[in-house]
């Protein structure tokens, strides 16, 4: 997909404050430090658009990026960061679930997993929650450049098995460093965001 424009629009903490212009939205969700911001920057071809940080749990708001003035990529807070209070963790969870359940123009979710590790119990819970609510999901396995080619295949197989992914769920290795997976991810995303 050609990205003519990509701009940060707003950050919110309440789903009700998100854009209500009816444009399609695709949400990006994953464990803290899984590389959401780096994936978004690589996917959109805009270095520094989504703020990256070496500190896990930095993204605490829901952040909206308007792409080609046609659809939104939505960066959700990372889950599972242990160094915040239980109350703050619950607030993040409520924020994520509130957005996912109350956004009529949400077309799908990209679930990010770290390709170097087995899916965590929280990853499994997130997948089960998304499947329960019948939200279209694309799985992106980040940091694939850290693995040998054979290991990437093994991690794909393991993720499919441990999450019990359906056959129709795309699972795409992705590297923000090399750009691997950018084109396949756009191919999977395009049907979700094209105008109907």
N, C-alpha and C positions, 0 to 999 in steps of 0.2 A: 504494500500500500504506500502511495506517495503521501508524505506528511507535509502539507503546505504550511500549516500553522499548528502550533501547540502552545497553549498558554495556561498558566496557573490562574484559576478563577477565584477560589475561596477555600477557607478552612472552616469547618463547623464542628460542634460537639453534639448538636441535636439534629437528628435526621430531618426534622421538620424545617430546618433552615437551609436545606440543600436546594439546588436549582430546580425550578418547577416549570421549565420551558418545554418539557416533553421530549427532549432529545434523548436518544438511547444512552444508557450508562453501562459500563462494564467495571466491576469491582475487582481489586487485587488484594488478596488476603494471604497471610502466612505468619509463621512464627517470627518473633523478634529476631533480627539479624539474619534473616533468610535471604536478604538482598532485593527487597521489593523496589526500593528507590532506584537502585542500579539497573534492575530489569526495565523499569519504566523509562529511564533515561536512554537506555540502549534501544528499546523498542521504538521510542519516539524520535530517536536520532537527535536528542537535545541534551547535551551534557549540562548537568547542574539544574535541570528543570525541577525534578523532584530532589529534595535535599537529602543527601546521604550523610551518614554519621557512623563513626566507629563505636558509638555507644548504643547498645541494644535498647529498645523500648523508647527511642527518641520520638517516633511518630505517635502522638497521642490524640490527634484530631483526624477527622475525615477530610481528605484533600481532593479537590476537583480540578482536573486538567481538561480543557476544552480542545478537542482535536479537529482540525479542518472546519471549525465552526459547525460540526455535524454530530458529534457525539462526545461523551465524557469518559475518560479513564479516571477511576476513583481509587485513591490510595487509602486503605483502611489501616487502623492501628494494628501493630503486630501483637500477637498473643503469646502467652507463655513466658513472659519476662519475669523472673523470680524476684528481682531486687526492687520490687515495688510492693506496696501493701496489698493485702487481700482485697481491701475495699477498692483500691485503684484498679486492680486486675478485673474485679467485677464490673467496675464502671466502664472499662474498655470493652468488656464482653457485651454489656448492655448496649453500648454505642454501636458496635458492629452488628449485633442482631437487630437492633432497632432500625438501622439503615437498611439491612438486607430485607427486612419484612415490610417496610413501609415506603418503598420506592417503586412506584408503578412503572417507571421507565427503565428499571434494571433489567438488562437482557441476559446477563450471565456473570459468572465469577471465575477469575483465574486464581487457583489455589497453588501457592508456591511451596515447594518442598526442597530441602537441602539435599542434593543428590549424593552427598558424601555420607549420609546417615540414613538409617531406617526411619520410616515415618514414626513420629512420636505419638504417644497416646492423645495429645491435644490435636495433632494432625488428623488422627483417626476420628476423633470426636467432631472436628470441623467438617470432614468429608461426610460423615454420617448425618450431620445436621443439614448440610447443603442438599444431600440426597433426599432426606426426609421431606424437605420443603420443595423438592423437585426443581431446584435451580440448575440451569445448564452450567456445567463446570468444565474448565480446561485445567489440566494439571501441568505446571511448569516445574521442572527439576533444575534448580539453579546451581551455579558454580560447577557446571559439567566439565569445564576446562581443568579442574583439579583432579580429574579421574582419567585413567586410560580408557581407550575406546571400548574394550571388552567389559570394563567395570561399569561404564555408562549403560550398556545393555543389561547387565545384571541388576543395576539399581532400578531401571525401568520395570523389569520383571518383578522385582521385590515390591516396588510400590503398587503395582497392579494387584499382586497377590495379597499384600497386607491390608490394603484399603478396600479390597474386593471391588475394584473399579469395573464399571460396565465396559463392554467391548466398544461402545460408541464414545467413551470418554477419551478425548485426546490427552496423551501424556508426552510432553515435549522436553527433551534436554535443552537447557538454555545456559549460555555463558555471556555475562555482561562484558567480559574481557575480550573474547574473540568474536562475539556477535552470533555464535552458533545458536540456532533455534529461532532467530528473529523472523525469518521468512515463514517457517512453518507455524509459528505462533500467530502471525498476522493472517495466515490462511484460515486458521481455526477461529480467529476473532471476527473476521470480516462478515460472515453470515449473521453474527449477532448484532452488528452495528449498522449494517447497510439499511437504507431507508426501505420501509415496507409500504 
